[in-house]
């Protein structure tokens, strides 16, 4: 079996062949750090992470680059509005970005290069384009533009016709271009803006050139895979191709993978409609597991309609999955094994077949849930499930649900505690500490789940001793913070986010 991707560049589903055997060079456009990223960005970041994870699952060594755009018009405007420096803005939101991807359970990139730390590479790339006569400095300014007429392949990614684009092009006030479609590479210095010295005068890089320079520095002149949202196909990715291929006279990326648009209640997200939600907004209501579970039910390239009803359905589905796995973990822990055998090779082959087919996550998830259904049927039988089956199933789920999809189904993980729950528990920690007669020096996300587990054990002990007052107190105090205790038929108890 071999992996196939839909390649936006060729408009075909193609078999994947890496440049180097068993190694992949992969680039994803990262955030512009002037605000918290929204749920549409989250989908792109999550799906890029899953592509990287699946390639690793299939035995590839992936060098994964996701850039940080920390110089941009939006950043400058935010700084001016906030009466802060651009560095203060970018430092704040870069840290927020890393915090949020950690909370989403997204693996860190091999390198997260920042634009401001690669000014010399950017200037060097622009200089090559100027020397080749493909870019030009405008008269009387430090502005440098790319001449699209010098690149014959312009429009090959987006499928756009240059003549049609010129007819509808708009030239901003103050721009002096040879062609209205020519795009900026270097912007001359303006008051109250960051700047760097360059051969064309003081100024700063434009957005498109940053990605080309950083991708080529860390991955080479030709990379295997370039990912991003559909909204980046034109002009951003189209311009990346034009810059990079004109400079090196080689293909920039062999495979272009793009993620579908995300709508909110059947409407496109936009600032004017006021329907843009940050990932932090959603994680205050739902866990990272639920959000990712929701995204995985739709193919990455298809549009996705984001609704509360859909998230609630994903929440219920994920809880059913967790309950089944928790029962397997309990039986493993207590050495309660039986005779029923379930062969997982068939399921793993079907999972790989689905994912090899352009990362068909909905089909792959259905394969995994076919196995969950078999497990649940076996759990209801007196014969019990064999030790071999329990261990092989848990290992398989660890490799797939957790390893490929980044879902935390095997172990409780602090990253899935919403901010609102975490803050409430911290504010009332003395109450919990008093019940347990313990104290942590500082209550962090890393040990909050340990706190909940200890409270569950304390409640179990209280119930055994018929100390109903303490048992009820623990249940009620946890519920105040949004933690529900679910008592199972076998006498065990699990905790979960309300």
CORCORVEN-V925513 format. One record per residue. RES is the residue in one small letter. SS is DSSP state (a for helix, b for strand, c for the rest). PHI is phi in radians with two decimals (999 if undefined). BURIAL is 1 if it has 24 or more other ideal C-beta (glycine too) atoms within 12 Angstrom, else 0. Layout:
res->[RES:RES]
ss->[SS:SS]
phi->[PHI:PHI]
burial->[BURIAL:BURIAL]
This chain:
res->[x:x:x:x:x:x:x:x:x:x:x:x:x:x:x:x:x:x:x:x:x:x:x:x:x:x:x:x:x:x:x:x:x:x:x:x:x:x:x:x:x:x:x:x:x:x:x:x:x:x:x:x:x:x:x:x:x:x:x:x:x:x:x:x:x:x:x:x:x:x:x:x:x:x:x:x:x:x:x:x:x:x:x:x:x:x:x:x:x:x:x:x:x:x:x:x:x:x:x:x:x:x:x:x:x:x:x:x:x:x:x:x:x:x:x:x:x:x:x:x:x:x:x:x:x:x:x:x:x:x:x:x:x:x:x:x:x:x:x:x:x:x:x:x:x:x:x:x:x:x:x:x:x:x:x:x:x:x:x:x:x:x:x:x:x:x:x:x:x:x:x:x:x:x:x:x:x:x:x:x:x:x:x:x:x:x:x:x:x:x:x:x:x:x:x:x:x:x:x:x:x:x:x:x:x:x:x:x:x:x:x:x:x:x:x:x:x:x:x:x:x:x:x:x:x:x:x:x:x:x:x:x:x:x:x:x:x:x:x:x:x:x:x:x:x:x:x:x:x:x:x:x:x:x:x:x:x:x:x:x:x:x:x:x:x:x:x:x:x:x:x:x:x:x:x:x:x:x:x:x:x:x:x:x:x:x:x:x:x:x:x:x:x:x:x:x:x:x:x:x:x:x:x:x:x:x:x:x:x:x:x:x:x:x:x:x:x:x:x:x:x:x:x:x:x:x:x:x:x:x:x:x:x:x:x:x:x:x:x:x:x:x:x:x:x:x:x:x:x:x:x:x:x:x:x:x:x:x:x:x:x:x:x:x:x:x:x:x:x:x:x:x:x:x:x:x:x:x:x:x:x:x:x:x:x:x:x:x:x:x:x:x:x:x:x:x:x:x:x:x:x:x:x:x:x:x:x:x:x:x:x:x:x:x:x:x:x:x:x:x:x:x:x:x:x:x:x:x:x:x:x:x:x:x:x:x:x:x:x:x:x:x:x:x:x:x:x:x:x:x:x:x:x:x:x:x:x:x:x:x:x:x:x:x:x:x:x:x:x:x:x:x:x:x:x:x:x:x:x:x:x:x:x:x:x:x:x:x:x:x:x:x:x:x:x:x:x:x]
ss->[c:c:c:b:b:b:b:c:c:c:c:b:b:b:b:c:c:c:c:b:c:c:b:b:b:b:b:b:c:c:c:b:c:c:c:c:c:b:a:a:a:a:a:a:a:a:a:a:a:a:a:a:a:a:a:a:a:c:c:c:b:b:b:b:b:b:c:b:b:c:c:c:a:a:a:a:a:a:a:a:a:a:c:c:c:a:a:a:a:a:a:a:a:a:a:a:a:a:a:a:a:a:a:c:c:c:c:c:c:c:b:c:c:b:a:a:a:c:a:a:a:a:a:a:a:a:a:a:a:a:a:c:c:c:b:b:b:c:c:c:c:c:c:b:b:b:c:a:a:a:c:c:c:c:c:c:c:c:c:c:c:a:a:a:a:a:a:c:c:c:c:c:c:c:c:c:c:c:c:c:c:c:b:b:b:b:b:b:c:c:c:c:c:c:c:b:c:c:c:c:c:c:b:b:b:c:a:a:a:a:a:a:a:a:a:a:a:a:a:c:c:c:b:b:b:b:b:b:b:a:a:a:a:a:a:a:a:a:a:a:a:a:a:a:a:a:a:a:c:c:c:c:b:b:b:b:b:b:b:c:c:b:b:b:c:c:b:b:c:c:c:c:c:c:c:c:c:b:a:a:a:a:a:c:c:c:c:a:a:a:a:a:a:a:a:a:c:c:c:c:c:c:c:b:b:b:c:a:a:a:a:a:a:a:a:a:a:a:a:a:a:a:a:a:a:a:a:a:a:a:a:a:a:c:c:c:c:c:c:b:c:c:c:c:a:a:a:a:a:a:a:a:a:a:a:a:b:c:c:c:a:a:a:a:a:a:a:a:a:a:a:a:a:a:a:a:a:a:a:c:c:c:c:c:b:c:a:a:a:a:a:a:a:a:a:a:a:a:a:a:a:a:c:c:c:c:c:c:c:c:c:c:c:a:a:a:c:c:a:a:a:a:a:a:a:a:a:c:a:a:a:a:a:a:a:a:c:c:c:c:c:c:c:c:a:a:a:a:a:a:a:a:a:a:a:a:a:a:a:a:a:a:a:a:c:c:c:a:a:a:a:a:a:a:a:a:a:a:a:a:c:c:b:b:b:b:b:c:c:c:c:c:b:b:b:b:b:c]
phi->[999:-2.37:-1.40:-2.18:-2.14:-1.39:-1.73:-1.02:-1.17:-1.69:1.09:-2.40:-1.47:-2.23:-1.21:-1.49:-2.27:-1.39:-1.11:-1.84:-1.06:1.10:-2.28:-2.23:-1.83:-2.26:-2.26:-2.26:-1.19:-1.61:-1.44:-1.64:-1.55:-2.28:-2.86:-1.26:-1.39:-1.65:-1.20:-1.22:-1.04:-1.01:-1.07:-1.11:-1.14:-1.17:-1.22:-1.08:-1.07:-1.22:-1.04:-1.05:-1.11:-1.18:-1.04:-1.17:-1.02:-1.53:1.78:-1.50:-1.66:-1.87:-1.69:-2.00:-1.98:-2.25:-1.40:-2.10:-1.50:-2.07:-2.55:-3.00:-0.99:-1.12:-1.17:-1.09:-1.09:-1.12:-1.09:-1.14:-1.17:-1.61:1.01:-2.21:-1.41:-1.10:-1.16:-1.08:-1.15:-1.21:-1.10:-1.08:-1.49:-1.18:-1.10:-1.09:-1.06:-1.13:-1.07:-1.23:-1.24:-1.11:-1.16:-1.47:1.27:-1.56:-1.17:-1.16:-1.11:-1.00:-2.49:-1.99:-1.26:-1.76:-1.02:-1.19:-1.65:-2.32:-1.09:-1.14:-1.12:-1.14:-1.07:-1.07:-1.18:-1.08:-1.05:-1.05:-1.17:-1.17:-1.09:-1.43:1.36:-1.63:-2.16:-2.52:-1.60:-1.36:-1.14:1.35:-2.56:-1.72:-1.28:-2.19:-2.12:-1.62:-1.57:-1.16:-1.17:-1.49:-2.05:-1.17:-1.57:-1.11:1.78:-1.24:-1.40:-1.44:1.34:-1.44:-1.61:-1.05:-1.06:-1.17:-1.15:-1.10:-1.08:-1.80:-1.30:-2.15:-1.87:-1.23:-1.03:1.66:-1.51:-2.16:-2.03:-1.36:-2.45:-1.07:-1.55:-1.00:-2.00:-1.32:-1.93:-2.42:-1.88:-1.08:-1.07:-2.18:-1.01:1.07:-2.20:-1.16:-2.62:-2.36:-1.29:-2.64:-1.08:-1.84:2.01:-1.19:3.06:-2.59:-1.28:-1.53:-1.11:-1.07:-1.16:-1.04:-1.15:-1.04:-1.12:-1.28:-1.08:-1.22:-1.09:-1.68:-2.12:1.77:-1.24:-2.20:-1.96:-1.39:-2.33:-2.14:-2.01:2.92:-1.26:-0.98:-1.19:-1.65:-0.98:-2.32:-1.65:-1.06:-1.25:-1.04:-1.27:-1.03:-1.07:-1.03:-1.11:-1.20:-1.31:-1.19:-1.29:-1.80:1.00:-2.46:-1.02:-1.40:-2.41:-1.36:-2.30:-2.00:-2.06:-2.17:-1.79:-1.16:-1.21:-2.00:-1.84:-2.00:0.88:1.21:-2.13:-1.12:-1.18:-2.78:-1.11:-1.12:-1.52:1.16:-2.03:-1.68:-2.01:-1.35:-1.06:-1.09:-1.02:-1.23:-1.24:-1.37:-1.95:-2.29:-1.34:-1.05:-1.02:-1.14:-1.07:-1.19:-1.00:-1.15:-1.09:-1.21:-1.38:-2.18:-1.05:-0.99:-1.53:-1.51:-1.11:-2.23:-1.64:-1.64:-2.40:-1.11:-1.11:-1.14:-1.17:-1.11:-1.12:-1.13:-1.08:-1.15:-1.14:-1.20:-1.12:-1.10:-1.09:-1.08:-1.09:-1.14:-1.21:-1.05:-1.17:-1.12:-1.11:-1.13:-1.14:-1.15:-1.10:-1.66:0.97:-1.70:-1.96:-2.26:-2.02:-1.18:-1.89:-2.21:-1.51:-1.69:-0.99:-1.05:-1.18:-1.16:-1.12:-1.19:-1.07:-1.11:-1.03:-1.18:-1.26:-1.13:-1.51:0.99:0.89:-1.35:-1.13:-1.07:-1.21:-1.10:-1.13:-1.15:-1.09:-1.10:-1.35:-1.08:-1.19:-1.04:-1.08:-1.10:-1.11:-1.08:-1.13:-1.19:-1.14:-1.46:-1.64:-1.18:-1.08:1.35:-1.72:-1.21:-1.06:-1.02:-1.15:-1.04:-1.19:-1.23:-1.16:-1.09:-1.14:-1.11:-1.15:-1.13:-1.30:-1.78:-0.96:-1.50:-1.18:-1.54:-1.55:1.25:-1.56:-1.61:-1.97:-1.57:-2.23:-1.10:-2.35:-1.09:-1.13:-1.61:-1.49:-1.03:-0.98:-1.11:-1.17:-1.02:-1.09:-1.17:-1.11:-1.05:-1.17:-2.07:-1.06:-1.08:-1.09:-1.20:-1.07:-1.15:-1.08:-1.54:1.01:-2.37:-2.69:-1.70:-1.03:-2.58:-1.47:-2.00:-1.05:-1.10:-2.07:-1.20:-1.18:-1.07:-1.04:-1.08:-1.06:-1.14:-1.17:-1.08:-1.12:-1.10:-1.18:-1.06:-1.10:-1.11:-1.14:-1.05:-1.54:1.02:-1.62:-1.16:-1.09:-1.20:-1.02:-1.19:-1.07:-1.09:-1.04:-1.21:-1.17:-1.15:-1.10:-1.05:-1.63:1.56:-1.92:-1.77:-1.74:-2.03:-1.46:-1.53:-1.08:-1.46:1.69:-1.42:-2.33:-2.11:-1.94:-2.66:-1.27:-1.13]
burial->[0:0:1:0:1:1:1:1:1:0:0:0:0:0:0:1:0:1:1:0:0:0:0:1:1:1:1:1:1:1:1:1:1:1:1:1:1:1:1:1:1:1:1:1:1:1:1:1:1:1:1:1:1:1:1:1:1:1:0:1:0:1:1:1:1:1:1:1:1:1:1:1:0:0:1:1:0:1:1:0:0:0:0:0:0:1:0:0:1:1:0:1:1:1:0:1:1:1:0:1:1:1:1:1:1:1:1:0:1:0:1:1:1:1:1:1:1:1:1:0:1:1:1:0:1:1:1:1:1:1:0:0:0:1:1:1:1:1:0:0:0:1:1:1:1:1:1:1:1:1:1:0:1:1:1:1:1:1:0:1:0:1:0:0:1:0:0:0:0:0:0:0:0:0:0:0:1:1:0:0:1:1:1:1:1:1:1:1:0:0:0:0:0:1:1:1:0:1:0:1:0:0:1:1:1:1:1:1:1:1:1:1:1:1:1:1:1:1:1:1:1:1:1:1:1:1:1:1:1:1:1:1:1:1:1:1:1:1:1:1:1:1:1:1:1:1:1:1:0:0:1:1:1:1:1:1:1:1:1:1:1:1:1:1:0:0:0:0:1:0:0:0:0:0:0:1:1:1:1:1:1:1:1:1:1:1:1:1:1:1:1:1:1:1:1:1:1:1:1:1:1:1:1:1:1:1:0:0:0:1:1:0:0:1:1:0:1:1:1:0:1:1:1:1:1:1:1:1:1:1:1:1:0:0:0:0:0:0:0:1:0:1:0:1:0:0:1:1:0:1:1:1:0:1:1:1:1:1:1:1:1:1:1:1:1:0:1:1:1:0:1:1:0:1:1:0:0:1:1:0:0:0:0:1:1:1:0:0:1:1:0:1:1:1:0:1:1:1:1:1:1:1:1:1:1:1:1:1:1:1:0:1:1:1:1:1:1:1:1:0:1:1:0:1:1:1:0:1:1:0:0:1:0:0:1:1:0:0:0:0:0:0:1:0:1:0:1:1:1:1:1:1:1:1:1:1:0:1:1:1:0:0:1:0:0:0:0:0:0:1:1:0:1:1:1:0:1:1:0:0:1:1:1:0:1:0:0:0:0:0:0:1:1:1:1:1:1:0]
